[in-house]
């Protein structure tokens, strides 16, 4: 017998230490059963089991013991009630099998380097690939360029294709989707528009890469939203990637909230140890090997958060070695990344408070005014510049930035960041001023 009141009490206690979205994703779908001899937590699939055991089990045990006096062994089990959706059984194709030719079969879960920076997204992607379409829908993966979002998307497609051979899979970049939709919309022919939408009704798994490029394309977005709703109602899986979170993307609130209603997973820049693992694995895939000393040198000295650029530096070192008929070495790597301008400069650690101080000095405004609620123009512009640089250079979240300016909410910070970003495209004076501040702060 499941004890829902007990579980709700545990979740309430957990919420004091764990983000609400994580609780909703991993813990709220679970059930608990306590019969005196043992406590069983039932989760929908093996990836949830792995995650809960690793991240939350000890905390749950402590709550049960301290708050409820339950000392029984606690174990996580996969519920037999929830089963994966079989795409080839769920779909009723009307236009035949969708071509998968644009999905690169090279990218799989096996050759994706999984670490702390991407484990959340990796686990969710694997769950979707197993056919759990009703749990993580839509799956929204976001993070910077070159961090593996498209790799995960391809890995999902390749696993689904292997597990469900009759499934219909469609992968599109936002650019390709826009071109197709623009040609459809141009003639204002409702019949053609409906026909274009019908094409997607045969799809079991629809994947859209880099949705941020649809920002401000109102008609294309409207069509996408209609297609998305149709797929969602039919329990077809949608996977979206973006370099922005749903809260940061410039779209109608109904679209942002719909994307946020599924599962959001951020991919972050890898730590040094993860970079080393990526370099070691990639060198093997490219047909040569490097030792850990060289891998650590590249991981610590290539000036990038981008995995793609890191691999580019590795290839450059290999090319230098091949041309010069010498072994790959740290000395050779130093020359290769110096020649390409990729060598990291001496680290300058800058705190948010230091950045705010530099901005206040540059604009000759009081530090207390900069973080206050004042809205005079002489204060608003430098405040927005500080917020922009904290986002761009310190990579702080909108919420974290807001906390440094009197607890402003994320929408206010987003507006400030977007405002400066847009002005920099046309205002040369502002661009020059921001660059001076950035150089003074970060070197």
ZIZILIN-V829853 format. One record per pair of residues at least 4 apart in sequence whose ideal C-beta (glycine too) atoms are under 8 Angstrom apart, sorted by sequence separation. I is the first residue (numbers start at 1). J is the second residue. D is the distance in Angstrom with one decimal. If there is no record, write none. Layout:
BEGIN
i & j & d
I & J & D
I & J & D
END
This chain:
BEGIN
i & j & d
3 & 7 & 6.4
4 & 8 & 6.2
5 & 9 & 6.5
6 & 10 & 6.6
7 & 11 & 6.3
8 & 12 & 6.4
9 & 13 & 6.7
10 & 14 & 6.2
11 & 15 & 6.3
14 & 18 & 5.0
18 & 22 & 5.3
19 & 23 & 7.1
20 & 24 & 6.2
21 & 25 & 6.2
22 & 26 & 6.0
23 & 27 & 4.8
24 & 28 & 5.0
25 & 29 & 8.0
26 & 30 & 7.6
34 & 38 & 7.9
44 & 48 & 5.7
45 & 49 & 7.2
46 & 50 & 6.4
47 & 51 & 6.3
48 & 52 & 6.0
49 & 53 & 6.2
50 & 54 & 6.2
51 & 55 & 5.7
52 & 56 & 5.1
53 & 57 & 4.9
56 & 60 & 5.7
57 & 61 & 6.4
58 & 62 & 6.5
59 & 63 & 6.6
60 & 64 & 6.3
61 & 65 & 6.3
62 & 66 & 5.8
63 & 67 & 5.3
64 & 68 & 5.2
65 & 69 & 7.1
86 & 90 & 6.2
87 & 91 & 5.9
93 & 97 & 6.9
107 & 111 & 7.1
108 & 112 & 7.1
114 & 118 & 6.5
115 & 119 & 6.5
118 & 122 & 5.3
119 & 123 & 6.2
120 & 124 & 6.6
121 & 125 & 6.1
122 & 126 & 6.5
123 & 127 & 6.5
124 & 128 & 6.6
125 & 129 & 6.3
126 & 130 & 6.6
128 & 132 & 6.1
132 & 136 & 6.2
133 & 137 & 5.8
143 & 147 & 4.8
148 & 152 & 6.0
149 & 153 & 6.6
150 & 154 & 6.3
151 & 155 & 6.2
152 & 156 & 6.5
153 & 157 & 6.7
154 & 158 & 6.1
155 & 159 & 6.2
156 & 160 & 6.2
157 & 161 & 6.1
158 & 162 & 6.4
159 & 163 & 6.0
160 & 164 & 5.6
161 & 165 & 6.8
172 & 176 & 4.8
173 & 177 & 6.9
174 & 178 & 6.1
175 & 179 & 6.5
176 & 180 & 6.4
177 & 181 & 6.1
178 & 182 & 5.9
179 & 183 & 6.6
180 & 184 & 6.6
181 & 185 & 6.0
182 & 186 & 6.2
189 & 193 & 6.7
190 & 194 & 6.3
191 & 195 & 6.3
192 & 196 & 6.4
193 & 197 & 6.6
194 & 198 & 6.3
195 & 199 & 7.1
197 & 201 & 7.5
217 & 221 & 5.7
218 & 222 & 6.3
219 & 223 & 6.7
220 & 224 & 6.3
221 & 225 & 6.1
222 & 226 & 6.6
223 & 227 & 6.3
224 & 228 & 5.9
225 & 229 & 6.3
226 & 230 & 6.5
227 & 231 & 6.4
228 & 232 & 6.1
229 & 233 & 6.2
230 & 234 & 6.6
232 & 236 & 7.3
242 & 246 & 7.9
244 & 248 & 4.0
245 & 249 & 7.2
251 & 255 & 4.4
252 & 256 & 7.2
253 & 257 & 6.0
254 & 258 & 6.3
255 & 259 & 6.5
256 & 260 & 6.1
257 & 261 & 6.3
260 & 264 & 6.4
270 & 274 & 3.5
271 & 275 & 7.1
272 & 276 & 6.5
273 & 277 & 6.7
274 & 278 & 6.4
275 & 279 & 6.3
276 & 280 & 6.3
277 & 281 & 6.2
278 & 282 & 5.9
279 & 283 & 6.2
280 & 284 & 7.0
281 & 285 & 6.6
282 & 286 & 6.2
284 & 288 & 8.0
290 & 294 & 4.6
291 & 295 & 7.0
292 & 296 & 6.0
293 & 297 & 6.5
294 & 298 & 6.5
295 & 299 & 6.1
296 & 300 & 6.1
297 & 301 & 5.8
298 & 302 & 5.3
306 & 310 & 6.7
307 & 311 & 6.4
308 & 312 & 6.5
309 & 313 & 6.6
310 & 314 & 6.8
311 & 315 & 6.5
312 & 316 & 6.4
313 & 317 & 6.6
314 & 318 & 6.6
315 & 319 & 6.3
316 & 320 & 6.5
317 & 321 & 6.5
318 & 322 & 6.2
319 & 323 & 6.2
320 & 324 & 6.1
321 & 325 & 8.0
328 & 332 & 6.1
329 & 333 & 6.8
330 & 334 & 6.3
331 & 335 & 6.9
332 & 336 & 6.2
333 & 337 & 6.2
334 & 338 & 6.0
335 & 339 & 6.1
336 & 340 & 6.6
338 & 342 & 8.0
350 & 354 & 5.2
351 & 355 & 7.2
352 & 356 & 6.4
353 & 357 & 6.4
354 & 358 & 6.6
355 & 359 & 6.5
356 & 360 & 6.3
357 & 361 & 6.4
358 & 362 & 6.2
359 & 363 & 6.3
360 & 364 & 8.0
365 & 369 & 5.3
366 & 370 & 7.0
367 & 371 & 6.9
368 & 372 & 6.1
375 & 379 & 7.0
376 & 380 & 6.8
377 & 381 & 6.4
378 & 382 & 7.8
379 & 383 & 5.9
380 & 384 & 6.2
381 & 385 & 6.4
382 & 386 & 6.3
383 & 387 & 6.5
384 & 388 & 6.2
385 & 389 & 6.4
386 & 390 & 6.3
387 & 391 & 6.5
388 & 392 & 6.0
389 & 393 & 5.1
390 & 394 & 4.9
391 & 395 & 7.3
396 & 400 & 4.2
397 & 401 & 7.0
398 & 402 & 6.4
399 & 403 & 6.8
400 & 404 & 7.3
401 & 405 & 7.0
403 & 407 & 6.1
408 & 412 & 4.4
409 & 413 & 7.5
410 & 414 & 5.9
411 & 415 & 6.5
412 & 416 & 6.6
413 & 417 & 6.3
414 & 418 & 6.1
415 & 419 & 6.0
416 & 420 & 6.7
417 & 421 & 6.2
418 & 422 & 6.1
419 & 423 & 6.3
420 & 424 & 6.2
421 & 425 & 7.5
422 & 426 & 7.9
423 & 427 & 4.7
427 & 431 & 6.2
428 & 432 & 6.2
429 & 433 & 6.3
430 & 434 & 6.1
431 & 435 & 6.3
432 & 436 & 6.5
433 & 437 & 6.6
434 & 438 & 6.1
435 & 439 & 6.2
436 & 440 & 6.3
437 & 441 & 6.1
438 & 442 & 5.8
439 & 443 & 7.0
2 & 7 & 7.6
15 & 20 & 6.4
18 & 23 & 5.5
22 & 27 & 7.6
23 & 28 & 5.9
34 & 39 & 4.7
43 & 48 & 3.9
51 & 56 & 7.8
52 & 57 & 6.2
63 & 68 & 7.4
65 & 70 & 6.3
85 & 90 & 5.3
106 & 111 & 7.7
107 & 112 & 7.4
114 & 119 & 6.0
127 & 132 & 4.8
128 & 133 & 7.0
172 & 177 & 4.6
187 & 192 & 6.3
231 & 236 & 4.1
244 & 249 & 4.7
251 & 256 & 5.6
259 & 264 & 7.8
270 & 275 & 5.1
283 & 288 & 5.6
284 & 289 & 6.4
290 & 295 & 5.5
304 & 309 & 4.0
321 & 326 & 5.5
327 & 332 & 7.9
328 & 333 & 7.2
337 & 342 & 4.3
338 & 343 & 4.8
350 & 355 & 5.8
360 & 365 & 5.3
365 & 370 & 5.7
369 & 374 & 5.5
374 & 379 & 4.8
375 & 380 & 5.8
389 & 394 & 7.3
391 & 396 & 6.3
396 & 401 & 5.1
402 & 407 & 6.2
408 & 413 & 6.0
33 & 39 & 7.1
34 & 40 & 7.9
43 & 49 & 5.2
64 & 70 & 4.2
65 & 71 & 5.8
143 & 149 & 6.1
161 & 167 & 6.6
200 & 206 & 6.5
214 & 220 & 5.8
231 & 237 & 7.9
232 & 238 & 6.6
283 & 289 & 5.7
304 & 310 & 5.8
321 & 327 & 6.5
326 & 332 & 6.7
337 & 343 & 4.6
360 & 366 & 6.8
390 & 396 & 5.0
402 & 408 & 4.1
424 & 430 & 6.2
32 & 39 & 6.7
33 & 40 & 4.7
142 & 149 & 7.4
160 & 167 & 5.5
214 & 221 & 5.3
231 & 238 & 5.6
242 & 249 & 6.3
249 & 256 & 6.2
283 & 290 & 4.8
302 & 309 & 7.0
321 & 328 & 4.5
360 & 367 & 4.7
372 & 379 & 7.5
391 & 398 & 7.4
402 & 409 & 6.0
423 & 430 & 5.4
424 & 431 & 5.0
15 & 23 & 5.9
32 & 40 & 7.2
64 & 72 & 8.0
114 & 122 & 4.8
127 & 135 & 6.7
128 & 136 & 5.1
141 & 149 & 5.1
161 & 169 & 6.2
172 & 180 & 7.8
184 & 192 & 5.6
185 & 193 & 6.8
270 & 278 & 6.6
302 & 310 & 5.5
321 & 329 & 8.0
324 & 332 & 7.7
402 & 410 & 6.1
405 & 413 & 7.6
14 & 23 & 6.1
18 & 27 & 7.8
32 & 41 & 5.4
33 & 42 & 7.1
43 & 52 & 5.9
127 & 136 & 5.8
160 & 169 & 6.3
184 & 193 & 5.7
247 & 256 & 6.6
304 & 313 & 7.7
334 & 343 & 7.3
360 & 369 & 8.0
370 & 379 & 6.6
31 & 41 & 7.4
32 & 42 & 7.5
64 & 74 & 6.6
112 & 122 & 6.7
214 & 224 & 6.5
228 & 238 & 6.0
246 & 256 & 4.8
249 & 259 & 7.7
280 & 290 & 6.8
318 & 328 & 6.4
357 & 367 & 6.3
360 & 370 & 4.9
369 & 379 & 5.3
390 & 400 & 8.0
391 & 401 & 6.2
402 & 412 & 6.7
420 & 430 & 7.6
424 & 434 & 6.6
30 & 41 & 5.4
31 & 42 & 4.5
41 & 52 & 6.7
128 & 139 & 5.4
141 & 152 & 6.0
246 & 257 & 7.8
279 & 290 & 6.6
299 & 310 & 7.5
302 & 313 & 4.6
317 & 328 & 5.7
321 & 332 & 6.0
356 & 367 & 6.7
359 & 370 & 6.9
390 & 401 & 4.9
399 & 410 & 5.4
402 & 413 & 4.9
11 & 23 & 5.9
30 & 42 & 6.1
124 & 136 & 5.4
141 & 153 & 7.3
157 & 169 & 5.2
184 & 196 & 4.4
280 & 292 & 7.4
283 & 295 & 8.0
298 & 310 & 7.0
320 & 332 & 5.5
370 & 382 & 6.1
371 & 383 & 7.9
398 & 410 & 3.7
401 & 413 & 4.8
14 & 27 & 6.6
30 & 43 & 4.9
61 & 74 & 5.1
109 & 122 & 7.6
246 & 259 & 4.3
247 & 260 & 7.0
365 & 378 & 6.4
370 & 383 & 5.5
397 & 410 & 7.9
29 & 43 & 7.1
30 & 44 & 7.9
60 & 74 & 6.3
125 & 139 & 6.9
157 & 171 & 6.1
246 & 260 & 4.2
356 & 370 & 6.1
365 & 379 & 6.0
387 & 401 & 5.4
390 & 404 & 7.1
399 & 413 & 7.9
420 & 434 & 7.3
29 & 44 & 5.8
124 & 139 & 5.9
181 & 196 & 7.1
280 & 295 & 5.5
298 & 313 & 5.9
317 & 332 & 6.1
320 & 335 & 7.0
356 & 371 & 6.8
363 & 378 & 7.6
398 & 413 & 4.5
11 & 27 & 5.9
109 & 125 & 7.6
125 & 141 & 7.2
180 & 196 & 7.2
208 & 224 & 7.5
276 & 292 & 6.7
279 & 295 & 4.4
298 & 314 & 6.3
317 & 333 & 4.7
320 & 336 & 4.8
370 & 386 & 6.6
398 & 414 & 5.6
401 & 417 & 8.0
11 & 28 & 6.5
26 & 43 & 7.8
57 & 74 & 6.7
109 & 126 & 6.1
124 & 141 & 7.8
139 & 156 & 8.0
154 & 171 & 7.6
319 & 336 & 7.9
365 & 382 & 5.6
30 & 48 & 7.4
153 & 171 & 6.9
246 & 264 & 6.4
363 & 381 & 7.3
387 & 405 & 6.9
29 & 48 & 7.5
41 & 60 & 7.1
57 & 76 & 6.5
240 & 259 & 6.5
245 & 264 & 6.6
276 & 295 & 4.5
279 & 298 & 5.9
298 & 317 & 7.3
317 & 336 & 4.6
363 & 382 & 3.8
386 & 405 & 7.9
398 & 417 & 7.7
109 & 129 & 7.3
121 & 141 & 5.1
275 & 295 & 7.9
276 & 296 & 5.7
279 & 299 & 6.5
313 & 333 & 7.9
316 & 336 & 4.8
317 & 337 & 7.6
362 & 382 & 7.3
206 & 227 & 7.7
245 & 266 & 7.1
316 & 337 & 7.2
10 & 32 & 7.1
26 & 48 & 6.0
30 & 52 & 7.1
121 & 143 & 7.7
360 & 382 & 6.8
363 & 385 & 7.7
383 & 405 & 6.6
391 & 413 & 7.7
7 & 30 & 7.2
53 & 76 & 5.2
275 & 298 & 7.5
276 & 299 & 4.9
294 & 317 & 7.7
313 & 336 & 7.2
359 & 382 & 5.3
7 & 31 & 6.7
52 & 76 & 5.2
238 & 262 & 7.8
272 & 296 & 7.2
275 & 299 & 3.6
290 & 314 & 7.5
313 & 337 & 5.4
316 & 340 & 6.0
7 & 32 & 4.2
26 & 51 & 5.5
27 & 52 & 7.0
39 & 64 & 6.5
118 & 143 & 8.0
206 & 231 & 5.7
392 & 417 & 7.9
6 & 32 & 5.8
26 & 52 & 5.8
129 & 155 & 6.9
197 & 223 & 7.2
232 & 258 & 7.9
273 & 299 & 7.9
359 & 385 & 5.8
387 & 413 & 5.5
391 & 417 & 4.9
4 & 31 & 7.4
49 & 76 & 5.0
125 & 152 & 4.6
129 & 156 & 4.7
196 & 223 & 7.5
200 & 227 & 4.9
272 & 299 & 4.8
313 & 340 & 7.1
359 & 386 & 4.3
4 & 32 & 7.9
6 & 34 & 6.3
49 & 77 & 7.3
121 & 149 & 7.8
125 & 153 & 7.9
128 & 156 & 5.5
203 & 231 & 6.7
272 & 300 & 5.9
286 & 314 & 7.8
388 & 416 & 6.8
2 & 31 & 4.4
3 & 32 & 5.7
26 & 55 & 7.5
27 & 56 & 6.7
49 & 78 & 5.6
118 & 147 & 7.2
130 & 159 & 7.6
131 & 160 & 7.4
197 & 226 & 6.3
201 & 230 & 6.7
211 & 240 & 5.1
225 & 254 & 7.6
229 & 258 & 7.8
278 & 307 & 6.0
282 & 311 & 5.3
286 & 315 & 7.2
313 & 342 & 5.4
387 & 416 & 4.3
388 & 417 & 5.1
2 & 32 & 6.5
3 & 33 & 6.5
26 & 56 & 7.1
34 & 64 & 7.9
48 & 78 & 8.0
117 & 147 & 7.7
118 & 148 & 6.1
122 & 152 & 6.8
125 & 155 & 6.4
129 & 159 & 3.6
170 & 200 & 7.1
193 & 223 & 7.3
197 & 227 & 5.8
200 & 230 & 6.9
206 & 236 & 6.7
208 & 238 & 7.5
211 & 241 & 7.0
212 & 242 & 4.9
221 & 251 & 6.3
225 & 255 & 5.7
228 & 258 & 7.1
288 & 318 & 6.0
356 & 386 & 5.3
359 & 389 & 7.2
387 & 417 & 5.7
2 & 33 & 5.5
3 & 34 & 5.6
39 & 70 & 6.4
121 & 152 & 6.1
125 & 156 & 5.2
129 & 160 & 5.6
177 & 208 & 6.3
200 & 231 & 6.6
205 & 236 & 7.1
206 & 237 & 7.3
207 & 238 & 7.7
208 & 239 & 7.5
210 & 241 & 6.1
211 & 242 & 4.8
212 & 243 & 5.6
221 & 252 & 7.5
279 & 310 & 6.9
283 & 314 & 6.4
355 & 386 & 6.4
1 & 33 & 6.4
46 & 78 & 6.0
128 & 160 & 8.0
131 & 163 & 6.7
204 & 236 & 5.5
205 & 237 & 4.8
206 & 238 & 5.2
207 & 239 & 4.5
208 & 240 & 5.2
209 & 241 & 5.1
210 & 242 & 6.5
212 & 244 & 5.3
275 & 307 & 7.8
278 & 310 & 6.7
279 & 311 & 7.6
282 & 314 & 6.3
286 & 318 & 7.1
301 & 333 & 7.8
384 & 416 & 4.0
388 & 420 & 3.9
39 & 72 & 5.1
41 & 74 & 6.8
43 & 76 & 6.1
45 & 78 & 6.3
126 & 159 & 7.7
130 & 163 & 7.1
131 & 164 & 6.7
170 & 203 & 4.8
197 & 230 & 7.0
201 & 234 & 7.7
203 & 236 & 6.1
204 & 237 & 6.8
206 & 239 & 7.4
207 & 240 & 7.8
208 & 241 & 7.5
210 & 243 & 7.1
225 & 258 & 7.6
278 & 311 & 7.3
297 & 330 & 4.8
301 & 334 & 7.6
309 & 342 & 7.1
371 & 404 & 6.8
373 & 406 & 6.1
383 & 416 & 7.0
384 & 417 & 7.6
387 & 420 & 7.6
388 & 421 & 6.7
1 & 35 & 7.8
38 & 72 & 5.3
39 & 73 & 7.0
40 & 74 & 7.9
41 & 75 & 7.2
42 & 76 & 8.0
43 & 77 & 7.4
44 & 78 & 7.3
118 & 152 & 7.9
129 & 163 & 7.2
168 & 202 & 5.2
169 & 203 & 7.3
172 & 206 & 8.0
174 & 208 & 6.4
185 & 219 & 5.3
205 & 239 & 7.1
215 & 249 & 6.5
216 & 250 & 6.4
221 & 255 & 6.7
294 & 328 & 6.1
355 & 389 & 5.9
371 & 405 & 5.2
372 & 406 & 6.6
37 & 72 & 6.2
38 & 73 & 5.3
39 & 74 & 4.4
40 & 75 & 6.0
41 & 76 & 4.8
42 & 77 & 5.5
43 & 78 & 6.3
44 & 79 & 5.8
168 & 203 & 5.1
169 & 204 & 6.7
170 & 205 & 7.2
172 & 207 & 7.1
173 & 208 & 7.8
174 & 209 & 6.5
175 & 210 & 7.8
178 & 213 & 7.3
185 & 220 & 7.5
215 & 250 & 4.4
275 & 310 & 6.0
279 & 314 & 5.6
283 & 318 & 7.8
294 & 329 & 6.8
298 & 333 & 5.9
302 & 337 & 5.7
355 & 390 & 6.1
370 & 405 & 7.8
371 & 406 & 5.8
384 & 419 & 5.7
385 & 420 & 5.9
34 & 70 & 6.2
36 & 72 & 6.7
38 & 74 & 7.7
39 & 75 & 7.4
40 & 76 & 7.8
41 & 77 & 7.0
42 & 78 & 7.3
43 & 79 & 6.5
112 & 148 & 6.4
168 & 204 & 4.8
169 & 205 & 4.6
170 & 206 & 5.1
171 & 207 & 4.4
172 & 208 & 5.8
173 & 209 & 4.8
174 & 210 & 4.8
178 & 214 & 6.7
215 & 251 & 6.4
269 & 305 & 3.7
294 & 330 & 5.8
297 & 333 & 5.7
301 & 337 & 6.5
384 & 420 & 5.2
38 & 75 & 6.9
40 & 77 & 5.4
42 & 79 & 4.1
45 & 82 & 7.1
167 & 204 & 4.5
168 & 205 & 7.4
170 & 207 & 6.8
172 & 209 & 7.1
173 & 210 & 6.2
174 & 211 & 5.7
177 & 214 & 7.5
212 & 249 & 5.9
214 & 251 & 7.6
269 & 306 & 7.7
270 & 307 & 6.5
293 & 330 & 6.4
297 & 334 & 7.7
18 & 56 & 7.3
34 & 72 & 6.9
44 & 82 & 4.0
167 & 205 & 6.3
169 & 207 & 7.4
171 & 209 & 7.1
174 & 212 & 7.5
175 & 213 & 6.3
181 & 219 & 7.5
182 & 220 & 6.8
185 & 223 & 7.1
211 & 249 & 7.2
290 & 328 & 5.9
304 & 342 & 6.8
352 & 390 & 5.8
355 & 393 & 7.5
45 & 84 & 7.5
112 & 151 & 5.6
174 & 213 & 4.0
178 & 217 & 6.3
181 & 220 & 4.8
184 & 223 & 7.6
294 & 333 & 6.1
298 & 337 & 7.4
303 & 342 & 5.5
355 & 394 & 6.7
2 & 42 & 7.7
112 & 152 & 6.6
164 & 204 & 7.5
174 & 214 & 5.2
288 & 328 & 7.6
302 & 342 & 5.2
303 & 343 & 6.3
18 & 59 & 7.9
302 & 343 & 7.4
303 & 344 & 4.0
14 & 56 & 7.1
17 & 59 & 7.1
178 & 220 & 5.2
181 & 223 & 5.1
301 & 343 & 5.9
302 & 344 & 6.7
303 & 345 & 7.0
352 & 394 & 6.3
90 & 133 & 7.7
107 & 150 & 7.6
112 & 155 & 5.9
177 & 220 & 7.3
181 & 224 & 7.5
301 & 344 & 5.1
350 & 393 & 7.6
87 & 131 & 6.8
107 & 151 & 4.7
160 & 204 & 7.7
300 & 344 & 7.5
350 & 394 & 6.9
352 & 396 & 6.8
14 & 59 & 6.6
86 & 131 & 6.5
160 & 205 & 5.6
389 & 434 & 7.3
393 & 438 & 6.5
14 & 60 & 7.4
84 & 130 & 5.5
85 & 131 & 5.3
87 & 133 & 7.3
108 & 154 & 7.8
109 & 155 & 4.7
388 & 434 & 7.4
84 & 131 & 3.0
85 & 132 & 7.4
107 & 154 & 3.7
108 & 155 & 5.2
177 & 224 & 6.9
31 & 79 & 6.9
84 & 132 & 5.4
85 & 133 & 4.3
106 & 154 & 7.9
107 & 155 & 5.6
157 & 205 & 6.7
352 & 400 & 7.9
356 & 404 & 6.7
385 & 433 & 7.8
389 & 437 & 6.9
393 & 441 & 7.5
14 & 63 & 7.0
84 & 133 & 7.5
85 & 134 & 6.1
105 & 154 & 7.9
156 & 205 & 7.4
352 & 401 & 7.8
385 & 434 & 6.0
389 & 438 & 6.3
393 & 442 & 6.0
10 & 60 & 6.1
13 & 63 & 4.9
82 & 132 & 7.9
104 & 154 & 5.4
108 & 158 & 5.5
109 & 159 & 6.5
157 & 207 & 6.4
103 & 154 & 5.7
107 & 158 & 6.9
108 & 159 & 7.3
156 & 207 & 7.3
353 & 404 & 7.5
352 & 404 & 5.1
385 & 437 & 6.9
389 & 441 & 7.2
10 & 63 & 5.3
82 & 135 & 7.7
105 & 158 & 5.7
10 & 64 & 6.9
13 & 67 & 6.4
103 & 157 & 4.6
153 & 207 & 5.2
103 & 158 & 6.8
153 & 209 & 6.3
100 & 157 & 7.0
9 & 67 & 7.2
103 & 161 & 7.6
9 & 68 & 7.5
150 & 209 & 5.8
149 & 209 & 7.6
100 & 161 & 6.4
6 & 68 & 7.0
103 & 169 & 6.7
103 & 171 & 5.1
100 & 169 & 5.2
102 & 171 & 5.3
98 & 168 & 4.4
102 & 172 & 7.6
97 & 168 & 5.7
98 & 169 & 6.3
100 & 171 & 7.5
362 & 433 & 7.3
51 & 123 & 5.6
98 & 170 & 4.7
133 & 205 & 8.0
50 & 123 & 7.1
87 & 160 & 6.7
362 & 436 & 7.2
93 & 168 & 6.0
362 & 437 & 5.1
47 & 123 & 4.8
88 & 164 & 5.2
91 & 167 & 7.2
47 & 124 & 7.5
87 & 164 & 4.6
88 & 165 & 7.3
91 & 168 & 6.0
86 & 164 & 6.4
88 & 166 & 3.3
359 & 437 & 6.0
362 & 440 & 7.5
47 & 126 & 5.3
48 & 127 & 7.2
87 & 166 & 7.5
88 & 167 & 5.3
358 & 437 & 6.1
47 & 127 & 4.3
87 & 167 & 3.8
87 & 168 & 7.4
45 & 127 & 5.6
358 & 440 & 5.9
47 & 130 & 7.5
156 & 239 & 6.1
358 & 441 & 4.8
46 & 130 & 7.8
45 & 130 & 6.4
153 & 239 & 5.9
355 & 441 & 5.6
45 & 132 & 5.6
354 & 441 & 7.1
44 & 132 & 6.8
153 & 241 & 6.0
45 & 135 & 7.6
138 & 228 & 7.4
44 & 135 & 6.0
150 & 241 & 6.6
350 & 441 & 5.7
149 & 241 & 4.2
350 & 442 & 6.1
138 & 232 & 7.3
348 & 442 & 5.8
137 & 232 & 6.6
348 & 443 & 4.8
346 & 443 & 7.8
137 & 235 & 7.4
139 & 237 & 7.4
141 & 239 & 7.2
145 & 243 & 6.3
345 & 443 & 6.6
25 & 124 & 7.9
138 & 237 & 7.8
139 & 238 & 7.4
141 & 240 & 7.2
142 & 241 & 6.9
144 & 243 & 6.1
137 & 237 & 5.6
138 & 238 & 4.0
139 & 239 & 4.7
140 & 240 & 4.9
141 & 241 & 4.9
142 & 242 & 4.6
143 & 243 & 6.9
134 & 235 & 5.7
136 & 237 & 7.9
137 & 238 & 6.2
138 & 239 & 6.7
139 & 240 & 7.2
140 & 241 & 7.9
141 & 242 & 7.7
142 & 243 & 6.6
133 & 235 & 5.9
138 & 240 & 5.6
140 & 242 & 7.0
142 & 244 & 6.1
95 & 198 & 6.6
133 & 236 & 7.0
142 & 245 & 5.3
94 & 198 & 6.4
95 & 199 & 5.6
98 & 202 & 5.9
133 & 237 & 4.2
142 & 246 & 7.8
97 & 202 & 7.5
98 & 203 & 5.7
29 & 135 & 7.0
95 & 201 & 7.3
96 & 202 & 6.7
140 & 246 & 6.1
94 & 201 & 5.5
95 & 202 & 4.7
93 & 201 & 7.9
94 & 202 & 5.6
93 & 202 & 3.9
128 & 237 & 6.1
91 & 202 & 6.9
128 & 239 & 6.7
91 & 203 & 7.7
91 & 204 & 4.7
90 & 204 & 6.8
125 & 239 & 8.0
152 & 267 & 7.6
88 & 204 & 7.3
87 & 204 & 3.6
87 & 205 & 6.6
149 & 267 & 5.7
140 & 259 & 5.1
148 & 267 & 5.9
138 & 258 & 7.8
140 & 260 & 7.4
147 & 267 & 4.6
138 & 259 & 6.1
147 & 268 & 7.3
140 & 262 & 6.1
142 & 264 & 7.0
147 & 269 & 6.5
138 & 261 & 8.0
139 & 262 & 6.2
140 & 263 & 6.8
142 & 265 & 7.6
143 & 266 & 5.4
144 & 267 & 7.7
147 & 270 & 7.6
138 & 262 & 4.1
139 & 263 & 5.2
140 & 264 & 4.9
141 & 265 & 5.2
142 & 266 & 5.7
143 & 267 & 3.4
137 & 262 & 5.2
138 & 263 & 7.5
140 & 265 & 7.2
141 & 266 & 7.9
142 & 267 & 7.1
143 & 268 & 6.2
144 & 269 & 6.6
136 & 262 & 6.3
137 & 263 & 7.6
139 & 265 & 7.0
141 & 267 & 6.3
136 & 263 & 4.1
135 & 263 & 7.6
124 & 263 & 5.5
125 & 265 & 7.6
124 & 265 & 4.8
90 & 234 & 7.8
121 & 265 & 3.6
90 & 235 & 6.4
91 & 236 & 7.3
120 & 265 & 4.9
121 & 266 & 6.9
90 & 236 & 7.5
120 & 266 & 6.9
121 & 267 & 5.0
87 & 236 & 8.0
118 & 267 & 4.8
85 & 235 & 6.3
87 & 237 & 7.8
117 & 267 & 6.9
118 & 268 & 6.9
248 & 398 & 6.7
117 & 268 & 4.2
247 & 398 & 7.0
117 & 269 & 6.3
118 & 270 & 7.5
117 & 270 & 4.7
117 & 271 & 6.3
115 & 270 & 6.0
116 & 271 & 6.6
115 & 271 & 6.9
113 & 270 & 7.7
117 & 274 & 5.8
115 & 273 & 7.3
116 & 274 & 7.2
147 & 305 & 7.7
115 & 274 & 3.8
147 & 306 & 7.0
148 & 307 & 6.1
146 & 306 & 3.7
147 & 307 & 5.7
113 & 274 & 6.4
144 & 305 & 6.2
145 & 306 & 6.0
146 & 307 & 5.2
115 & 277 & 6.9
144 & 306 & 6.8
146 & 308 & 3.4
145 & 308 & 7.4
146 & 309 & 6.3
247 & 410 & 5.9
113 & 277 & 5.0
247 & 411 & 8.0
113 & 278 & 4.6
248 & 414 & 5.7
247 & 414 & 7.3
113 & 281 & 5.9
250 & 418 & 6.9
111 & 281 & 6.8
111 & 285 & 6.8
25 & 263 & 6.0
21 & 264 & 6.7
END
